[in-house]
Amino acid sequence: MNTFQIRARFNQNRLTVYQGHSQSVADASLASGKLVLAPKAADSLWITTSFLDAMRDSDWAMREGQHRILSLHMTRQGFEWALDHAVSAGFDPERFDTETQWQRALAHSPVRVQWDQALSLNGKPAGYMTPRLGLALEARERFLSEWISDISDVTPHVLKIHQLVLDEDWEAAESRVPGEQPYPLRHSLRQRLGIAA
């Protein structure tokens, strides 16, 4: 049975999330130290704490508009605020009595959470579900203006790992994947997100 888990790289004050961006957005963001989005960027920003989930989304930095992979350090306080305000991207009958009630909550929520099957480096299921957070409205603005403390370009590292994967040098590739640990959450938030203790 798949379980919901949040795994991340984190310390006492912040954690790492990943995003794929265009060359121009990456260059502007690295130069300014803040995430600088294109004028016509989508209303929602999606983030993940899972390096391999980001690789799936960006196809290892090969997907159009995601040729650069940015590692962003954000505050744990901001991340947990986002989780506190998240509504599932899919209908959850354990939290909502009707789909109409869920749709109304989703429409007014600044954060939506989407759970996807986590994959191992070789593309096989890892046995648990990993979240992506879609930030909109207040959450999007706070992420851009308050929560990000540092931005780095990990694209060269990504491309190196991808080449090792293509060469089927699994041991070398695995040794270069950023280590992630289960993220500690208070009991009420685990219950809200459906995460087992």
Backbone as JSON, one array per atom type, in Angstrom:
{
  "sequence": "MNTFQIRARFNQNRLTVYQGHSQSVADASLASGKLVLAPKAADSLWITTSFLDAMRDSDWAMREGQHRILSLHMTRQGFEWALDHAVSAGFDPERFDTETQWQRALAHSPVRVQWDQALSLNGKPAGYMTPRLGLALEARERFLSEWISDISDVTPHVLKIHQLVLDEDWEAAESRVPGEQPYPLRHSLRQRLGIAA",
  "N": [[0.85, -1.2, 0.0], [0.61, 2.16, -0.91], [1.94, 4.96, 0.8], [1.56, 8.33, 2.0], [4.2, 10.57, 1.91], [6.47, 13.11, 2.93], [9.54, 13.89, 1.84], [12.69, 15.42, 2.21], [15.48, 17.72, 1.79], [16.76, 19.33, 4.5], [17.4, 21.73, 7.13], [17.6, 23.21, 10.4], [16.2, 25.59, 9.92], [15.47, 25.91, 7.23], [14.5, 24.49, 4.01], [15.01, 22.59, 0.97], [13.7, 23.2, -2.25], [12.75, 22.41, -5.63], [12.77, 23.64, -8.99], [12.11, 23.73, -12.5], [13.23, 25.89, -15.06], [13.23, 28.39, -17.71], [16.07, 29.47, -19.71], [16.33, 32.28, -19.6], [14.79, 33.07, -17.35], [16.15, 31.7, -15.32], [18.73, 32.88, -15.47], [18.14, 35.59, -14.84], [17.1, 35.3, -12.28], [19.21, 34.19, -10.81], [21.01, 36.28, -10.99], [19.76, 38.3, -9.55], [19.16, 37.19, -7.12], [16.65, 36.61, -6.36], [13.58, 34.97, -7.25], [12.77, 35.56, -10.48], [10.2, 35.93, -12.5], [8.79, 35.32, -15.79], [6.84, 37.83, -17.53], [4.34, 36.79, -18.35], [3.89, 34.58, -16.77], [2.48, 31.59, -15.33], [-0.42, 31.58, -13.16], [-0.16, 29.97, -10.94], [2.53, 28.65, -9.05], [4.52, 25.81, -9.07], [6.06, 23.68, -6.74], [8.47, 21.31, -5.54], [9.81, 19.13, -3.06], [11.21, 16.97, -3.72], [13.95, 15.76, -5.39], [14.09, 13.84, -7.47], [11.46, 13.84, -8.34], [11.32, 16.39, -9.44], [13.07, 15.94, -11.53], [11.59, 14.17, -13.07], [9.47, 15.85, -13.81], [10.78, 17.78, -15.34], [12.02, 16.29, -17.22], [14.73, 15.65, -16.86], [15.93, 18.18, -17.27], [15.51, 18.5, -19.96], [13.12, 19.21, -21.05], [11.15, 21.56, -22.85], [11.41, 24.94, -21.93], [12.27, 24.29, -19.43], [15.0, 23.99, -19.16], [16.88, 24.67, -17.34], [17.64, 23.88, -14.05], [16.7, 24.93, -10.95], [17.72, 25.16, -7.59], [16.14, 25.97, -4.7], [16.35, 27.49, -1.6], [14.08, 27.58, 0.93], [12.18, 29.01, 3.64], [11.4, 26.99, 6.46], [9.24, 27.71, 7.95], [7.64, 29.07, 6.08], [7.12, 26.96, 4.29], [5.64, 25.21, 5.9], [3.49, 26.84, 6.46], [2.34, 26.9, 3.95], [1.58, 24.18, 3.69], [-0.3, 24.08, 5.73], [-2.34, 25.53, 4.62], [-3.15, 24.13, 2.44], [-5.15, 22.52, -0.04], [-6.34, 19.48, -1.31], [-5.55, 18.59, -4.68], [-7.16, 16.78, -5.87], [-10.42, 15.3, -5.36], [-11.15, 14.53, -2.04], [-12.76, 12.32, -0.17], [-12.59, 11.88, 2.54], [-12.11, 14.27, 3.7], [-13.92, 16.08, 2.69], [-17.42, 16.41, 2.36], [-18.86, 16.57, -0.02], [-18.29, 16.85, -3.59], [-18.77, 19.39, -4.5], [-18.4, 20.96, -2.23], [-15.65, 20.53, -1.86], [-14.64, 21.63, -4.28], [-15.3, 24.3, -3.92], [-13.71, 24.96, -1.72], [-11.21, 24.53, -2.87], [-11.14, 26.49, -4.83], [-10.84, 28.79, -3.34], [-8.5, 28.47, -2.0], [-5.06, 29.22, -1.33], [-3.16, 27.37, -1.87], [-2.59, 24.3, -3.46], [-2.34, 20.78, -3.15], [-0.79, 18.13, -4.74], [-0.56, 14.72, -5.01], [1.8, 12.43, -6.12], [3.0, 9.32, -7.5], [6.0, 8.39, -6.12], [9.16, 7.96, -7.66], [11.93, 5.76, -8.13], [15.45, 6.03, -8.95], [15.79, 4.53, -11.26], [13.36, 4.7, -12.45], [11.34, 3.1, -11.47], [8.49, 2.45, -9.3], [8.67, 3.88, -6.05], [7.28, 3.2, -3.83], [5.83, 4.95, -2.28], [3.86, 7.98, -1.99], [4.53, 11.21, -3.22], [4.5, 14.75, -2.62], [3.53, 17.59, -4.66], [3.42, 21.09, -4.51], [1.16, 23.57, -5.4], [1.39, 26.93, -5.67], [-0.51, 29.79, -5.24], [-2.09, 33.05, -5.42], [-1.94, 34.55, -2.25], [0.02, 32.79, -1.26], [1.77, 32.41, -3.4], [2.81, 35.0, -3.73], [4.05, 35.39, -1.25], [5.94, 33.37, -1.29], [7.61, 34.27, -3.36], [8.47, 36.76, -2.35], [9.15, 36.54, 0.38], [9.86, 33.93, 1.36], [11.98, 32.64, 0.05], [15.38, 32.11, 0.48], [17.78, 31.64, -0.75], [19.2, 30.92, -3.95], [20.28, 28.55, -6.29], [21.96, 27.2, -9.17], [21.57, 24.06, -10.33], [21.87, 22.69, -12.63], [24.22, 21.67, -14.12], [24.96, 19.56, -12.41], [22.64, 18.0, -12.5], [22.66, 17.2, -15.22], [24.97, 15.66, -15.26], [24.26, 13.51, -13.57], [22.14, 12.5, -15.07], [23.48, 11.6, -17.37], [24.93, 9.5, -16.28], [22.8, 7.85, -15.58], [21.82, 7.24, -18.15], [23.99, 5.79, -19.0], [23.66, 3.65, -17.44], [25.02, 3.44, -15.07], [24.39, 2.88, -12.2], [25.15, 2.93, -9.5], [27.03, 5.03, -9.3], [25.41, 7.13, -10.15], [23.38, 7.13, -8.2], [24.84, 7.87, -5.96], [25.17, 10.54, -6.33], [22.73, 11.75, -6.19], [20.84, 14.09, -4.38], [20.57, 13.64, -0.89], [17.63, 12.85, 0.92], [15.39, 13.2, 3.66], [12.7, 11.95, 5.77], [10.31, 14.45, 6.38], [9.71, 16.21, 9.35], [6.57, 16.62, 10.86], [3.99, 18.23, 12.72], [1.45, 16.54, 14.64], [-1.25, 17.26, 14.04], [-1.06, 18.37, 11.5], [-0.07, 16.24, 10.0], [-2.3, 14.59, 10.14], [-4.14, 16.14, 8.74], [-3.09, 16.11, 6.17], [-3.11, 13.47, 5.6], [-0.95, 11.85, 6.22], [0.82, 9.14, 7.43], [1.83, 8.42, 10.79]],
  "CA": [[0.0, 0.0, 0.0], [1.36, 3.41, -0.95], [1.68, 5.93, 1.85], [1.95, 9.7, 1.7], [5.4, 10.99, 2.62], [7.24, 14.28, 2.47], [10.97, 13.72, 2.06], [13.31, 16.69, 1.81], [16.75, 18.16, 2.37], [16.39, 20.44, 5.38], [18.09, 21.92, 8.4], [16.71, 23.73, 11.43], [15.43, 26.75, 9.51], [15.03, 25.96, 5.84], [14.55, 23.26, 3.24], [15.27, 22.79, -0.45], [12.71, 22.83, -3.25], [13.32, 22.45, -6.97], [11.93, 24.07, -10.11], [12.72, 23.86, -13.81], [12.92, 27.19, -15.66], [13.89, 28.74, -18.96], [17.39, 30.09, -19.56], [16.22, 33.7, -19.23], [14.32, 33.17, -15.97], [17.24, 31.25, -14.45], [19.79, 33.9, -15.45], [17.66, 36.77, -14.12], [16.91, 34.94, -10.87], [20.53, 34.04, -10.19], [21.64, 37.6, -10.92], [19.09, 39.15, -8.55], [19.01, 36.5, -5.84], [15.22, 36.37, -6.17], [12.97, 34.32, -8.4], [12.25, 36.57, -11.4], [9.39, 35.19, -13.46], [8.4, 35.99, -17.02], [5.61, 38.61, -17.33], [3.13, 36.01, -18.58], [4.0, 33.33, -16.03], [1.22, 31.04, -14.85], [-0.87, 32.1, -11.87], [0.32, 29.08, -9.88], [3.91, 28.16, -9.08], [4.59, 24.47, -8.49], [7.34, 23.36, -6.13], [8.59, 19.97, -4.97], [11.0, 18.89, -2.25], [11.82, 15.74, -4.23], [14.84, 15.96, -6.53], [13.72, 12.95, -8.58], [10.18, 14.31, -8.86], [11.66, 17.51, -10.31], [13.67, 15.39, -12.75], [10.49, 13.65, -13.88], [8.72, 16.98, -14.36], [11.59, 18.51, -16.33], [12.69, 15.31, -18.09], [16.17, 15.85, -16.67], [16.3, 19.48, -17.87], [15.39, 18.41, -21.42], [11.81, 19.7, -21.48], [11.11, 22.96, -23.29], [11.09, 25.88, -20.86], [12.81, 23.8, -18.16], [16.38, 23.57, -19.43], [17.7, 25.01, -16.17], [17.05, 23.42, -12.79], [17.09, 25.77, -9.82], [17.53, 24.7, -6.22], [15.76, 27.14, -3.92], [16.2, 27.3, -0.16], [12.96, 28.36, 1.46], [12.03, 28.86, 5.08], [10.5, 25.93, 6.9], [8.01, 28.37, 8.39], [6.84, 29.29, 4.89], [6.69, 25.66, 3.77], [4.58, 24.67, 6.75], [2.32, 27.69, 6.23], [1.73, 26.41, 2.71], [0.91, 22.92, 3.98], [-1.46, 24.4, 6.57], [-3.4, 26.14, 3.8], [-3.29, 23.34, 1.21], [-6.32, 21.69, -0.34], [-5.95, 18.47, -2.28], [-5.91, 18.86, -6.08], [-8.2, 15.82, -6.2], [-11.46, 15.19, -4.35], [-10.82, 13.64, -0.92], [-14.02, 12.13, 0.58], [-12.35, 11.87, 3.99], [-12.04, 15.66, 4.17], [-15.06, 16.85, 2.2], [-18.63, 15.61, 2.21], [-19.3, 16.56, -1.42], [-17.34, 17.44, -4.53], [-19.05, 20.83, -4.55], [-17.72, 21.55, -1.07], [-14.21, 20.5, -2.17], [-14.35, 22.59, -5.35], [-15.39, 25.64, -3.34], [-12.5, 25.14, -0.91], [-10.06, 24.61, -3.77], [-11.18, 27.78, -5.53], [-10.45, 29.87, -2.43], [-7.26, 28.13, -1.32], [-3.85, 29.71, -1.98], [-2.24, 26.25, -2.1], [-3.15, 22.98, -3.72], [-1.34, 19.72, -3.03], [-1.0, 17.0, -5.65], [0.27, 13.57, -4.63], [2.19, 11.58, -7.24], [3.83, 8.17, -7.17], [7.44, 8.64, -6.12], [9.91, 7.02, -8.49], [13.35, 5.6, -7.85], [16.31, 6.55, -10.01], [15.59, 3.75, -12.49], [12.01, 4.92, -12.95], [10.38, 2.19, -10.86], [7.81, 3.03, -8.14], [9.44, 3.83, -4.8], [6.44, 2.66, -2.77], [5.12, 5.98, -1.52], [3.4, 9.13, -2.77], [5.27, 12.43, -2.89], [3.65, 15.89, -2.98], [3.91, 18.86, -5.28], [2.56, 22.17, -4.02], [0.87, 24.66, -6.32], [1.24, 28.16, -4.89], [-1.23, 30.87, -5.93], [-2.59, 34.12, -4.57], [-1.03, 34.99, -1.18], [1.15, 31.87, -1.13], [2.71, 32.71, -4.49], [3.49, 36.26, -3.44], [4.93, 35.22, -0.09], [7.07, 32.56, -1.74], [8.51, 35.11, -4.15], [9.0, 37.93, -1.64], [9.55, 36.31, 1.77], [10.26, 32.6, 1.79], [13.21, 32.17, -0.6], [16.58, 32.72, 1.07], [18.96, 31.41, -1.59], [18.93, 30.24, -5.22], [21.47, 28.06, -6.98], [21.74, 26.48, -10.42], [22.1, 22.7, -10.2], [21.76, 22.05, -13.94], [25.36, 20.8, -14.46], [24.87, 18.35, -11.58], [21.54, 17.22, -13.06], [23.08, 16.6, -16.48], [25.94, 14.61, -14.94], [23.51, 12.35, -13.08], [21.38, 11.95, -16.19], [24.39, 10.84, -18.23], [25.2, 8.25, -15.58], [21.59, 7.04, -15.74], [21.82, 6.74, -19.53], [25.06, 4.79, -19.07], [23.27, 2.6, -16.49], [25.97, 3.4, -13.95], [23.42, 3.21, -11.16], [25.81, 3.23, -8.22], [27.59, 6.38, -9.37], [24.29, 8.07, -10.24], [22.71, 7.19, -6.89], [25.7, 8.57, -5.0], [25.12, 11.98, -6.6], [21.38, 12.26, -5.93], [20.78, 14.71, -3.05], [19.91, 12.84, 0.13], [16.39, 13.42, 1.47], [14.91, 12.51, 4.84], [11.31, 12.26, 6.1], [10.18, 15.78, 6.97], [8.9, 16.12, 10.56], [5.37, 17.45, 10.91], [3.18, 18.06, 13.92], [0.41, 15.52, 14.47], [-2.46, 17.8, 13.4], [-0.79, 18.58, 10.08], [-0.02, 14.91, 9.4], [-3.69, 14.14, 9.98], [-4.78, 16.96, 7.7], [-2.56, 15.72, 4.87], [-3.24, 12.03, 5.41], [0.37, 11.24, 6.32], [0.9, 8.24, 8.58], [2.85, 8.77, 11.79]],
  "C": [[0.88, 1.25, 0.0], [0.97, 4.31, 0.21], [2.1, 7.31, 1.37], [3.17, 10.04, 2.55], [5.91, 12.3, 2.05], [8.69, 14.01, 2.85], [11.67, 14.95, 1.51], [14.73, 16.78, 2.35], [16.42, 19.38, 3.23], [17.36, 20.53, 6.55], [17.11, 22.57, 9.37], [15.77, 24.81, 10.91], [14.89, 26.72, 8.09], [15.12, 24.6, 5.17], [14.71, 23.6, 1.76], [14.08, 22.36, -1.29], [13.34, 23.05, -4.62], [12.28, 22.92, -7.98], [12.76, 24.06, -11.39], [12.28, 25.17, -14.44], [13.63, 27.36, -16.99], [15.26, 29.36, -18.67], [17.27, 31.52, -19.04], [15.76, 33.88, -17.79], [15.43, 32.76, -15.0], [18.33, 32.31, -14.34], [19.38, 35.11, -14.63], [17.54, 36.48, -12.62], [18.25, 34.82, -10.15], [21.23, 35.38, -10.03], [21.06, 38.45, -9.79], [19.01, 38.51, -7.17], [17.57, 36.26, -5.46], [14.67, 35.7, -7.41], [12.28, 35.37, -9.26], [11.51, 35.85, -12.52], [9.11, 36.02, -14.7], [7.08, 36.72, -16.8], [4.33, 37.8, -17.48], [3.19, 34.65, -17.89], [2.63, 32.88, -15.52], [0.88, 31.59, -13.47], [-0.38, 31.26, -10.7], [1.77, 28.68, -10.13], [3.94, 26.8, -8.41], [5.99, 24.21, -7.96], [7.31, 21.92, -5.63], [9.87, 19.88, -4.14], [11.78, 17.69, -2.77], [12.66, 16.03, -5.47], [14.39, 15.11, -7.71], [12.35, 13.3, -9.15], [10.4, 15.5, -9.8], [12.29, 17.02, -11.61], [12.61, 14.79, -13.66], [9.75, 14.8, -14.56], [9.47, 17.66, -15.5], [12.23, 17.6, -17.37], [14.2, 15.54, -18.08], [16.67, 17.09, -17.41], [16.25, 19.45, -19.39], [14.08, 19.0, -21.93], [11.86, 21.18, -21.82], [10.67, 23.86, -22.14], [11.6, 25.45, -19.5], [14.24, 23.3, -18.34], [17.35, 23.92, -18.3], [16.95, 24.56, -14.91], [17.61, 24.27, -11.65], [16.77, 25.06, -8.5], [17.28, 25.94, -5.37], [15.65, 26.76, -2.45], [15.06, 28.2, 0.3], [12.83, 28.09, 2.95], [11.09, 27.71, 5.4], [9.18, 26.53, 7.38], [7.08, 28.61, 7.2], [6.3, 28.0, 4.32], [5.53, 25.11, 4.59], [3.32, 25.54, 6.69], [1.59, 27.2, 4.99], [0.98, 25.1, 2.95], [-0.35, 23.14, 4.8], [-2.64, 24.9, 5.74], [-3.7, 25.33, 2.54], [-4.61, 22.59, 1.16], [-5.9, 20.72, -1.44], [-6.42, 18.83, -3.69], [-6.96, 17.88, -6.58], [-9.2, 15.7, -5.06], [-11.08, 14.14, -3.3], [-12.08, 13.47, -0.06], [-13.82, 12.07, 2.08], [-12.31, 13.28, 4.57], [-13.27, 16.46, 3.78], [-16.24, 15.92, 1.97], [-19.05, 15.49, 0.75], [-18.21, 17.16, -2.31], [-17.55, 18.94, -4.65], [-18.34, 21.55, -3.41], [-16.21, 21.61, -1.31], [-13.85, 21.54, -3.23], [-14.39, 24.02, -4.84], [-14.14, 25.93, -2.51], [-11.27, 25.31, -1.8], [-9.99, 25.96, -4.46], [-10.68, 28.92, -4.65], [-9.12, 29.6, -1.72], [-6.05, 28.69, -2.05], [-2.86, 28.6, -2.32], [-3.04, 25.0, -2.44], [-2.03, 21.95, -3.67], [-1.74, 18.57, -3.94], [-0.02, 15.89, -5.28], [0.52, 12.69, -5.84], [3.01, 10.4, -6.74], [5.3, 8.55, -7.23], [8.14, 7.55, -6.92], [11.35, 6.93, -8.0], [14.15, 6.06, -9.06], [16.12, 5.81, -11.33], [14.18, 3.83, -13.04], [10.96, 4.0, -12.37], [9.74, 2.84, -9.63], [8.62, 2.83, -6.86], [8.59, 3.37, -3.62], [5.75, 3.69, -1.9], [4.75, 7.12, -2.46], [4.12, 10.38, -2.28], [4.47, 13.64, -3.37], [4.34, 16.93, -3.84], [2.92, 19.9, -4.77], [2.4, 23.23, -5.1], [0.55, 25.91, -5.53], [0.58, 29.23, -5.74], [-1.58, 31.95, -4.91], [-1.54, 34.51, -3.52], [0.2, 34.1, -1.08], [2.2, 32.14, -2.2], [3.51, 33.96, -4.19], [4.46, 36.12, -2.27], [6.14, 34.36, -0.44], [8.09, 33.42, -2.47], [9.19, 36.2, -3.32], [9.58, 37.64, -0.26], [10.26, 34.98, 2.03], [11.58, 32.11, 1.2], [14.41, 32.89, 0.01], [17.82, 32.56, 0.2], [18.55, 30.64, -2.84], [20.25, 29.77, -5.82], [21.07, 27.26, -8.21], [22.39, 25.1, -10.3], [22.07, 21.95, -11.53], [22.97, 21.19, -14.3], [25.34, 19.48, -13.68], [23.78, 17.42, -12.11], [21.98, 16.49, -14.33], [24.11, 15.49, -16.26], [25.22, 13.35, -14.47], [22.76, 11.69, -14.22], [22.27, 11.13, -17.12], [24.74, 9.5, -17.58], [24.01, 7.3, -15.65], [21.54, 6.42, -17.13], [22.88, 5.65, -19.71], [24.78, 3.58, -18.18], [24.34, 2.37, -15.41], [25.21, 3.8, -12.7], [24.08, 3.6, -9.85], [26.37, 4.65, -8.21], [26.48, 7.43, -9.42], [23.63, 8.25, -8.88], [23.53, 7.99, -5.89], [25.64, 10.08, -5.17], [23.73, 12.58, -6.39], [21.33, 12.86, -4.53], [20.0, 13.84, -2.06], [18.7, 13.57, 0.72], [15.9, 12.55, 2.62], [13.43, 12.83, 5.06], [11.22, 13.6, 6.83], [9.27, 15.7, 8.19], [7.75, 17.12, 10.55], [4.63, 17.21, 12.21], [1.98, 17.15, 13.6], [-0.81, 16.06, 13.7], [-2.26, 18.0, 11.9], [-0.66, 17.25, 9.35], [-1.43, 14.38, 9.16], [-4.37, 14.86, 8.83], [-4.35, 16.51, 6.31], [-2.68, 14.23, 4.6], [-1.93, 11.3, 5.48], [0.43, 10.39, 7.59], [2.02, 8.68, 9.51], [4.11, 7.94, 11.6]]
}
